[in-house]
Amino acid sequence: MKQATALAHPNIALVKYWGKRDTALNLPAVGSISITLDTLHTKTKVRFDETLDSDVFLLDGASNAGETRRVVDCLSLLREIAGVQTHAEVRSENSFPTGSGLASSASGFAALVVAADAALDLGLDQSRLSELARRGSGSAARSVLGGFVELHHGEWEDGADCIATSLLDAAEWPLAVTVGVISRKAKKVGSTAGMELTRETSSYYSAWVDGAEADLLAARVAIVERDFQKLADVSELSCLKMHALAMSSQPGLMYWHGATVEGIHRIRQLRRGGHAVFFTIDAGPQLKVISTPEAVATVTDALSDISGVQDVLLTGLGEGARVVD
Ligand code: PMV
């Protein structure tokens, strides 16, 4: 039986990507830098079965028509490399809410390619797995690796140099991440549609692309030097620029809720009070707070105190995607 199970964690971008240079190959217009989380995860079992007439995809036990196409397309890339046509059953489970800005597609596609690679006995290296995960979802390229990760936008037309590489292992700078869950509803405009709208309609788009290298450089230096303040400054800058860019689309994209804005003020207040904390927000309302482990209790209290924060999740930095069975 050709089957394997893999586990992958979501990641959170500190230097964001928004906009694609090639939609068919899913190539980002700018590089990005992220941290891979630990406690939250996607576990995916891929079982190739000669008796199946088509691929089957179950997410948290239910068939998921919306995502099946992308899963089948990604799986087919691995089938092509293996030279087989066998269909598969893919069973995926998330330990966190899907589609609400917690990057379930990142852990989802990272787990999918790592499980399919093992099930087909391909033995692909991390760069190749990262490239294949990127085809499913841009941010998934980063979840193949653990700790601090950079996804390079690459120059080549085929995207073979658009892969993630490691900047620092999780244990080398063990930061904490506290997520304030503000809504569990799936977002109205997904990241791919949002990025395309922005690229086509925002007059800020070229300024965003032009500014990316400077942010990436600042973040790389901050990470290598373990300079929290520097990382806080560039991460909040990149986050606010990404959202300002999204808001400048026509029609404007607004991912924040009132509680998100309230959270931004609270976190900045904590930093002014001497706590090592900063925020970031992806294509959804959730507030993600990066801090030193010592600041977690203070952050949890601050987030819990905001009306509109429904839940607080604690996580640290974790490892890359791996086979577990
Ligand atoms: O490639 P996607 O669809 O996972 O888009 C990711 C978009 C952001 O999370 C907002 C930014 C990022 O770099 O992760």
Residues whose N, C-alpha, C, O or C-beta is under 5 A from the ligand:
A	BS01	PMV	A13 V15 K16 Y17 S32 S137 G138 S139 S191 T192 D282 A283
